[in-house]
Amino acid sequence: MAEDSVRVDSWLWAVRLFKTRSQAQAACRGGHVRVDGDRAKPATLVGPGSKVVVTGGEIERTVVVQRALRKRVGAPLAAQAMIDETPPPPPKVERAAVPQRERGAGRPTKRERRDITRLRGY
């Protein structure tokens, strides 16, 4: 193994994209990790310049390897070891506040029922 390359599962754990190395291995085996466009096995080697794409849940993280790390490091050093090319998430859509009765307040009064029907547009 070359000095400037390291296993992808070990690197993903070292730069804190996964909490444990076994989680990184499981993601690789499940097909959630791609290195330079190809599906990666846990033992796939990555080095400076390699593009790693991790899919999981709603987000897809895209990072470029700056430095090969074998051991887990602190967050500031992990940020220096990669370039995060993940696009920002779309803005959340805000909804209008819906008035709600307090729990245990009993049934609405006649006046409150009229307000509710007026609010709903009946």
C-alpha positions as CSV (number, residue, x, y, z in Angstrom):
1,M,0.0,0.0,0.0
2,A,1.3,3.4,-0.9
3,E,2.1,6.0,1.7
4,D,-0.5,8.5,0.3
5,S,-3.4,6.0,0.1
6,V,-5.7,4.5,2.7
7,R,-8.7,2.2,2.9
8,V,-12.0,4.1,2.2
9,D,-13.8,2.7,5.3
10,S,-10.9,3.8,7.5
11,W,-10.7,7.2,5.9
12,L,-14.5,7.8,6.3
13,W,-14.3,7.0,9.9
14,A,-11.1,9.1,10.4
15,V,-12.7,12.2,9.0
16,R,-15.8,11.7,11.1
17,L,-18.4,11.0,8.3
18,F,-19.3,7.8,10.3
19,K,-19.2,7.2,14.0
20,T,-17.6,3.8,13.8
21,R,-15.5,2.0,11.2
22,S,-18.0,-0.9,11.1
23,Q,-20.7,1.6,10.1
24,A,-18.4,2.8,7.3
25,Q,-17.8,-0.8,6.2
26,A,-21.6,-1.5,6.2
27,A,-22.2,1.5,4.1
28,C,-19.6,0.4,1.6
29,R,-21.0,-3.1,1.4
30,G,-24.5,-1.7,1.0
31,G,-23.5,0.3,-2.0
32,H,-23.9,3.7,-0.4
33,V,-20.2,4.8,-1.0
34,R,-18.8,5.6,-4.4
35,V,-15.1,6.5,-5.1
36,D,-14.5,8.4,-8.4
37,G,-17.9,7.2,-9.7
38,D,-17.4,3.5,-9.0
39,R,-19.0,1.5,-6.2
40,A,-16.5,1.1,-3.4
41,K,-15.7,-1.9,-1.3
42,P,-14.4,-1.3,2.2
43,A,-10.8,-2.0,1.1
44,T,-10.9,0.4,-1.9
45,L,-7.9,2.7,-1.6
46,V,-8.3,6.5,-1.7
47,G,-5.7,9.2,-1.9
48,P,-5.5,12.9,-2.4
49,G,-7.7,14.0,-5.2
50,S,-10.2,11.1,-4.9
51,K,-13.8,12.0,-5.0
52,V,-16.0,10.2,-2.5
53,V,-19.8,10.3,-2.6
54,V,-21.7,9.0,0.5
55,T,-25.4,8.5,0.2
56,G,-27.6,7.9,3.2
57,G,-31.1,9.0,4.0
58,E,-32.1,12.3,2.5
59,I,-28.7,13.8,1.9
60,E,-25.8,12.9,-0.4
61,R,-22.3,14.0,0.8
62,T,-19.7,14.7,-1.8
63,V,-16.1,15.1,-0.5
64,V,-12.7,15.3,-2.1
65,V,-9.8,13.7,-0.3
66,Q,-7.1,16.3,0.6
67,R,-5.0,14.1,3.0
68,A,-5.0,10.4,3.7
69,L,-5.7,9.7,7.4
70,R,-5.4,6.3,9.1
71,K,-6.4,7.3,12.6
72,R,-9.4,9.3,13.8
73,V,-8.6,13.0,14.4
74,G,-10.3,16.0,15.8
75,A,-13.0,17.9,13.9
76,P,-10.7,20.8,12.9
77,L,-8.1,18.4,11.4
78,A,-10.8,16.3,9.8
79,A,-12.1,19.4,8.0
80,Q,-8.6,20.1,6.6
81,A,-8.3,16.6,5.3
82,M,-11.2,17.0,2.9
83,I,-13.0,19.5,0.7
84,D,-16.8,19.3,1.2
85,E,-18.6,19.8,-2.2
86,T,-22.0,18.9,-0.8
87,P,-24.6,21.3,-2.1
88,P,-26.5,23.2,0.5
89,P,-30.0,21.9,1.5
90,P,-33.0,23.6,0.0
91,P,-34.7,26.2,2.2
92,K,-37.4,24.9,4.4
93,V,-40.9,26.0,3.6
94,E,-42.6,27.8,6.4
95,R,-46.2,27.2,7.2
96,A,-48.6,29.7,8.6
97,A,-49.2,29.2,12.3
98,V,-52.4,27.4,13.1
99,P,-54.1,28.4,16.3
100,Q,-54.6,25.4,18.6
101,R,-56.5,24.9,21.8
102,E,-54.6,24.0,24.9
103,R,-54.9,20.4,25.8
104,G,-57.6,19.8,28.5
105,A,-59.4,23.1,27.8
106,G,-62.6,21.2,27.1
107,R,-65.0,21.7,24.2
108,P,-64.9,24.9,22.2
109,T,-67.6,27.4,23.1
110,K,-70.2,28.5,20.5
111,R,-68.2,31.7,19.9
112,E,-65.0,29.7,19.4
113,R,-66.8,27.3,17.0
114,R,-67.9,30.2,14.9
115,D,-64.4,31.6,14.8
116,I,-63.1,28.1,13.7
117,T,-65.6,27.8,10.9
118,R,-64.8,31.4,9.8
119,L,-61.1,30.6,9.8
120,R,-61.5,27.4,7.8
121,G,-63.7,29.2,5.3
122,Y,-66.9,27.1,5.6
